[in-house]
Amino acid sequence: MAETMKALAKMRPGVGLDLVEVPRPTPGPGDVLVQMEACSICGTDLHIHNWDEWSQSRIHVPRIIGHEGAGYVVRLGEHVEGIKVGDYVSFDSHQTCGMCYMCRTGQAHICRDFRILGVDVDGCFAEYAKVPASSVWPNPEGLSPEHASIQDPFGNAVLATLGGDIAALKVLVIGCGAIGLFAVMIAKRCGAAMVFAVDVNPFRLEMAGRVGADYVFNPRNGPWDGKVRSLTDGLGADVVLEMSGSAEALKTGLSVARNGGRVALLGIPSGPVSLDLAKDVVFKGITLQGITGRRLFDTWYKTSALISHVVDVSPVITHRFSIDDYEMGFKLMAKGECGKVILYPGRSTETMAAG
């Protein structure tokens, strides 16, 4: 095994990333070393690439980025049990403390002292990644590496969509990035009576229609809330999944939710949002749910079952690149002209072209 490896990292403040040769990590006690087969680009990675205000306040350079991936365990640290060399795995990006109140009461996904792979510690956009054994998830051998690599974001959609009743209900998904598209698919395959999708990006709206949305609306083409009410006999949506982070979209989503409906909030606004809580939440009896991460590991069991047997995520994976060509993937992400973009750390441009 080589002593160095190729990795995609934020090496200095400013826009962009660097493909670098760095020492291969050594697993410490409780860690495993994973040889990465496939990784997927997340919106968080794009924020780091662009060096926006959030990245500047959170990222300490140098930092290998990336937190969504799959590969094979090639080395074990001390005191690791239940995992062996050769295991085919993914991992949750949230590395939790295991000792706080939330961790000890089954709420580790909202741990008070968690760290995120590729943000607070070196990530998986590399030939090898060091991860805590406690974060590892075993994959069935029949699951392709690219599908296995997207279980982390797919799990976000699982937690949001299945965080309450969904069967025979009318579901509104606002924001059709990859997680929003996954939510459309999950809602449809789990028995939603009707699925509405909203986005300002025509490419994503077209994808939403292809993966199961019954009706799609672009706010830039005019008001859409009245159309949702009309299609729901004036009641509004039973379930609203807010995935966009847009303050205006959130306000409209709350207004179009039916009395007694559920509104799951996963999108992250760029700043504080002013709401009419009395009118749109209190008097309507709305249930608001904040969604972050995945329940460890309850959501992973559901995610694995859905992605292996129920939901075909292939249509959402639109592009595949060698890690050498990472800039092409990030440009597509920035334009919004893609679904999920997969990077292959161990494959060259030539081998990718050869299939």
DRENROTI-732608 format. One line per field, with one value per residue (C-alpha): y, x, z; residue number from 1; residue in three letters. Coordinates in steps of 0.02 Angstrom, whole numbers. Last residue first. Layout:
# DRENROTI-732608
v	Y,...
u	X,...
w	Z,...
num	NUM,...
residuo	ALA,...
END
This chain:
# DRENROTI-732608
v	135,180,364,334,236,382,515,413,302,282,439,413,567,559,708,701,795,913,1082,1186,1302,1289,1100,1085,1189,1081,923,992,1052,874,810,723,649,544,598,538,641,625,523,570,446,302,323,172,175,15,-127,-70,118,92,-45,47,211,131,49,210,313,208,224,354,468,558,732,884,907,1035,983,1105,1037,1159,1188,1320,1451,1425,1403,1521,1657,1659,1620,1761,1728,1830,1732,1755,1730,1626,1506,1320,1197,1048,1109,982,1054,941,986,1022,1158,1131,1190,1328,1471,1376,1338,1520,1578,1445,1491,1674,1630,1519,1376,1262,1096,1136,975,1017,880,884,1012,1137,1118,1205,1044,992,1037,1210,1240,1190,1304,1449,1427,1436,1622,1666,1593,1635,1529,1374,1240,1052,934,745,731,557,547,625,772,813,801,932,1041,1021,1078,1221,1294,1403,1255,1184,1002,936,753,671,520,482,294,259,257,433,507,424,484,664,663,602,746,867,790,807,987,1008,1144,1147,974,973,810,761,612,431,366,502,496,572,593,488,631,726,577,489,647,668,483,509,636,506,359,440,338,170,214,259,105,-11,-111,-299,-320,-263,-113,-105,66,143,290,193,130,309,364,376,400,331,376,548,648,563,696,773,836,985,1000,844,732,832,846,825,908,935,779,811,651,564,571,398,456,437,535,677,689,695,544,469,618,609,600,658,606,436,299,184,9,-146,-253,-314,-295,-333,-240,-303,-244,-104,-91,-40,33,-73,-72,-99,-67,-55,93,212,400,560,673,769,890,868,1019,1136,1248,1276,1281,1356,1547,1560,1419,1507,1671,1588,1502,1447,1273,1263,1310,1183,1048,1092,1072,892,803,613,489,320,178,245,135,145,153,110,202,150,175,271,236,296,425,414,558,692,715,860,903,1083,1175,1341,1513,1586,1534,1401,1213,1163,982,847,698,583,465,437,288,168,0
u	-789,-643,-674,-667,-505,-428,-484,-404,-491,-453,-539,-700,-812,-1002,-1114,-1294,-1422,-1350,-1368,-1375,-1244,-1133,-1155,-1106,-950,-909,-917,-805,-683,-667,-584,-438,-567,-623,-795,-976,-1131,-1321,-1356,-1538,-1603,-1509,-1595,-1708,-1816,-1886,-1762,-1583,-1611,-1764,-1691,-1526,-1613,-1732,-1588,-1488,-1630,-1627,-1439,-1409,-1553,-1496,-1426,-1532,-1719,-1816,-1998,-2145,-2318,-2453,-2607,-2671,-2694,-2516,-2423,-2471,-2572,-2491,-2317,-2314,-2134,-1974,-1823,-1646,-1505,-1448,-1592,-1548,-1664,-1715,-1879,-2020,-2197,-2338,-2521,-2655,-2733,-2671,-2500,-2515,-2470,-2325,-2254,-2274,-2175,-2042,-2027,-2001,-1865,-1777,-1682,-1733,-1780,-1948,-2048,-2232,-2355,-2545,-2541,-2683,-2868,-2947,-2995,-2810,-2779,-2854,-2746,-2590,-2637,-2666,-2491,-2409,-2390,-2303,-2179,-2031,-2112,-2082,-2212,-2211,-2361,-2368,-2189,-2119,-1939,-1968,-2066,-1932,-1800,-1893,-1902,-1716,-1673,-1800,-1720,-1839,-1903,-2069,-2126,-2302,-2332,-2504,-2576,-2413,-2387,-2209,-2145,-2209,-2146,-1976,-1955,-2005,-1892,-1746,-1776,-1775,-1613,-1533,-1589,-1773,-1823,-1999,-2077,-2267,-2350,-2533,-2570,-2619,-2465,-2353,-2377,-2234,-2045,-2047,-2009,-1885,-1789,-1787,-1731,-1585,-1548,-1530,-1396,-1293,-1344,-1262,-1101,-1191,-1277,-1110,-1028,-1161,-1265,-1250,-1117,-1237,-1166,-1105,-1120,-971,-986,-936,-781,-723,-665,-496,-513,-410,-397,-462,-623,-663,-641,-514,-593,-707,-779,-735,-814,-923,-889,-1017,-1017,-1200,-1257,-1410,-1391,-1347,-1529,-1548,-1544,-1357,-1306,-1426,-1371,-1186,-1071,-1060,-961,-1032,-948,-1079,-1035,-1117,-1017,-1018,-948,-888,-793,-624,-532,-651,-782,-871,-735,-607,-498,-341,-356,-412,-346,-413,-600,-681,-769,-916,-935,-1017,-915,-797,-654,-471,-430,-280,-355,-476,-654,-795,-801,-730,-841,-999,-951,-919,-758,-828,-751,-810,-988,-979,-927,-1078,-1189,-1133,-1019,-1026,-887,-846,-723,-631,-505,-568,-454,-541,-539,-569,-386,-299,-308,-156,-188,-101,23,-28,-23,-135,-284,-320,-482,-555,-603,-502,-416,-281,-263,-445,-419,-448,-336,-211,-119,47,125,73,0
w	-955,-1068,-1036,-848,-869,-964,-841,-703,-576,-391,-326,-426,-414,-428,-468,-406,-510,-636,-719,-560,-632,-478,-473,-656,-623,-472,-576,-713,-581,-513,-671,-584,-463,-611,-662,-661,-702,-690,-534,-500,-629,-544,-375,-399,-242,-164,-142,-110,-90,19,128,153,192,317,411,397,472,630,645,701,654,496,475,517,501,604,612,623,663,606,714,594,730,791,626,486,573,745,681,553,504,495,436,503,377,228,255,276,188,296,370,384,384,445,420,551,443,267,212,80,197,272,100,48,199,170,-14,31,156,30,114,-30,50,131,139,157,208,201,60,49,91,-59,-146,-152,-334,-309,-155,-251,-395,-275,-205,-377,-408,-572,-696,-585,-449,-557,-522,-549,-538,-520,-459,-493,-550,-722,-655,-529,-666,-768,-614,-587,-763,-755,-596,-495,-396,-334,-334,-299,-254,-248,-159,-69,-60,-8,-188,-221,-58,-78,-257,-219,-66,-171,-290,-143,-81,-253,-277,-304,-181,-110,-100,-72,-20,-33,79,38,130,205,394,492,486,328,210,317,386,217,126,245,222,35,78,175,64,-87,-91,-89,-253,-332,-258,-333,-208,-239,-104,31,124,303,389,477,596,754,663,659,486,399,212,68,-117,-76,-72,94,226,343,504,541,365,266,397,514,700,839,1009,1059,966,857,755,919,974,1053,1234,1267,1113,1154,1336,1288,1291,1117,1050,874,704,579,401,419,337,186,186,93,219,156,321,463,564,720,837,826,982,885,712,566,387,212,234,63,-15,-9,-6,52,167,54,91,133,242,245,301,445,381,484,475,300,241,304,220,52,0,-169,-154,27,-22,-164,-41,66,-86,-92,-216,-217,-181,-258,-226,-76,14,193,346,509,674,856,904,766,580,483,349,179,168,42,-147,-197,-305,-257,-225,-279,-214,-72,89,66,43,21,-26,-155,-116,-204,-89,-4,86,-52,0
num	355,354,353,352,351,350,349,348,347,346,345,344,343,342,341,340,339,338,337,336,335,334,333,332,331,330,329,328,327,326,325,324,323,322,321,320,319,318,317,316,315,314,313,312,311,310,309,308,307,306,305,304,303,302,301,300,299,298,297,296,295,294,293,292,291,290,289,288,287,286,285,284,283,282,281,280,279,278,277,276,275,274,273,272,271,270,269,268,267,266,265,264,263,262,261,260,259,258,257,256,255,254,253,252,251,250,249,248,247,246,245,244,243,242,241,240,239,238,237,236,235,234,233,232,231,230,229,228,227,226,225,224,223,222,221,220,219,218,217,216,215,214,213,212,211,210,209,208,207,206,205,204,203,202,201,200,199,198,197,196,195,194,193,192,191,190,189,188,187,186,185,184,183,182,181,180,179,178,177,176,175,174,173,172,171,170,169,168,167,166,165,164,163,162,161,160,159,158,157,156,155,154,153,152,151,150,149,148,147,146,145,144,143,142,141,140,139,138,137,136,135,134,133,132,131,130,129,128,127,126,125,124,123,122,121,120,119,118,117,116,115,114,113,112,111,110,109,108,107,106,105,104,103,102,101,100,99,98,97,96,95,94,93,92,91,90,89,88,87,86,85,84,83,82,81,80,79,78,77,76,75,74,73,72,71,70,69,68,67,66,65,64,63,62,61,60,59,58,57,56,55,54,53,52,51,50,49,48,47,46,45,44,43,42,41,40,39,38,37,36,35,34,33,32,31,30,29,28,27,26,25,24,23,22,21,20,19,18,17,16,15,14,13,12,11,10,9,8,7,6,5,4,3,2,1
residuo	GLY,ALA,ALA,MET,THR,GLU,THR,SER,ARG,GLY,PRO,TYR,LEU,ILE,VAL,LYS,GLY,CYS,GLU,GLY,LYS,ALA,MET,LEU,LYS,PHE,GLY,MET,GLU,TYR,ASP,ASP,ILE,SER,PHE,ARG,HIS,THR,ILE,VAL,PRO,SER,VAL,ASP,VAL,VAL,HIS,SER,ILE,LEU,ALA,SER,THR,LYS,TYR,TRP,THR,ASP,PHE,LEU,ARG,ARG,GLY,THR,ILE,GLY,GLN,LEU,THR,ILE,GLY,LYS,PHE,VAL,VAL,ASP,LYS,ALA,LEU,ASP,LEU,SER,VAL,PRO,GLY,SER,PRO,ILE,GLY,LEU,LEU,ALA,VAL,ARG,GLY,GLY,ASN,ARG,ALA,VAL,SER,LEU,GLY,THR,LYS,LEU,ALA,GLU,ALA,SER,GLY,SER,MET,GLU,LEU,VAL,VAL,ASP,ALA,GLY,LEU,GLY,ASP,THR,LEU,SER,ARG,VAL,LYS,GLY,ASP,TRP,PRO,GLY,ASN,ARG,PRO,ASN,PHE,VAL,TYR,ASP,ALA,GLY,VAL,ARG,GLY,ALA,MET,GLU,LEU,ARG,PHE,PRO,ASN,VAL,ASP,VAL,ALA,PHE,VAL,MET,ALA,ALA,GLY,CYS,ARG,LYS,ALA,ILE,MET,VAL,ALA,PHE,LEU,GLY,ILE,ALA,GLY,CYS,GLY,ILE,VAL,LEU,VAL,LYS,LEU,ALA,ALA,ILE,ASP,GLY,GLY,LEU,THR,ALA,LEU,VAL,ALA,ASN,GLY,PHE,PRO,ASP,GLN,ILE,SER,ALA,HIS,GLU,PRO,SER,LEU,GLY,GLU,PRO,ASN,PRO,TRP,VAL,SER,SER,ALA,PRO,VAL,LYS,ALA,TYR,GLU,ALA,PHE,CYS,GLY,ASP,VAL,ASP,VAL,GLY,LEU,ILE,ARG,PHE,ASP,ARG,CYS,ILE,HIS,ALA,GLN,GLY,THR,ARG,CYS,MET,TYR,CYS,MET,GLY,CYS,THR,GLN,HIS,SER,ASP,PHE,SER,VAL,TYR,ASP,GLY,VAL,LYS,ILE,GLY,GLU,VAL,HIS,GLU,GLY,LEU,ARG,VAL,VAL,TYR,GLY,ALA,GLY,GLU,HIS,GLY,ILE,ILE,ARG,PRO,VAL,HIS,ILE,ARG,SER,GLN,SER,TRP,GLU,ASP,TRP,ASN,HIS,ILE,HIS,LEU,ASP,THR,GLY,CYS,ILE,SER,CYS,ALA,GLU,MET,GLN,VAL,LEU,VAL,ASP,GLY,PRO,GLY,PRO,THR,PRO,ARG,PRO,VAL,GLU,VAL,LEU,ASP,LEU,GLY,VAL,GLY,PRO,ARG,MET,LYS,ALA,LEU,ALA,LYS,MET,THR,GLU,ALA,MET
END
